Amino acid sequence: MRQVGVGVIVTATLAGTTALPGALSAVPGLAPAAQADTGTALVPLRADPLTITVPGSVNLGSGSRGGTISASMGTVTVTDSRGGIPPWTATVSATNFTTGSGTPAQTITTANIAYWSGPVTASSGVGTRNPGQPTAASRVTLTSPVVAFSGRKQATPMSTSWQPTLVITIPSSAAAGVYTGTITHSVA
């Protein structure tokens, strides 16, 4: 009996992080009870003037063994409200996509996950904006973190948006199932 249309469905959880400033050794007005055991004071969290916003999760579609899935991840936006004209760099990383218990046949490794940022899709404020991978031909695998976008604002505030694409190559030995993984965008 020939099996036709055995597919793989891939979904991704999208996460975003912002590099926080380093902990201060002493914070005036911070209650002693908030001190960590190491002697370092906890720093009250405030809104960071450099932020990244990503969609929550996305269904990347389905495909067959040995095929590829190419899907938009939605809009990623960096907003820079910092003083001065400091540069920023957004990076992207991925986990393996797995189904079931994550055996080798149930894993799509990061070597099979390619990313390209595409061009700026929306912006405000004055500054430079540089896509990491402006076209599909410049896509890169996510075996390690890569630069997705970078920029430098000239006036406050500045925002930059793009709609990255993932290209997932499904191994010919992949088990049928719903594969999930995490794509993380960070900015610093």
HELIX and SHEET records of a PDB file:
HELIX    1   1 PRO A   32  ALA A   34  5                                   3    
HELIX    2   2 PRO A  104  GLN A  106  5                                   3    
HELIX    3   3 THR A  110  ASN A  112  5                                   3    
HELIX    4   4 ALA A  136  SER A  138  5                                   3    
SHEET    1   A 6 SER A  57  SER A  64  0                                        
SHEET    2   A 6 GLY A   7  THR A  18 -1                                        
SHEET    3   A 6 GLY A 177  VAL A 187  1                                        
SHEET    4   A 6 PRO A  87  ALA A  94 -1                                        
SHEET    5   A 6 VAL A 146  LYS A 153 -1                                        
SHEET    6   A 6 GLY A 127  PRO A 131 -1                                        
SHEET    1   B 4 LEU A  50  THR A  53  0                                        
SHEET    2   B 4 VAL A  76  ASP A  80 -1                                        
SHEET    3   B 4 MET A 158  TRP A 162 -1                                        
SHEET    4   B 4 VAL A 120  SER A 124 -1                                        
SHEET    1   C 4 THR A  68  SER A  72  0                                        
SHEET    2   C 4 THR A 165  THR A 169 -1                                        
SHEET    3   C 4 ILE A 113  TRP A 116 -1                                        
SHEET    4   C 4 VAL A 140  THR A 141 -1                                        
SHEET    1   D 2 PHE A  97  THR A  98  0                                        
SHEET    2   D 2 THR A 107  ILE A 108 -1                                        
END                                                                             
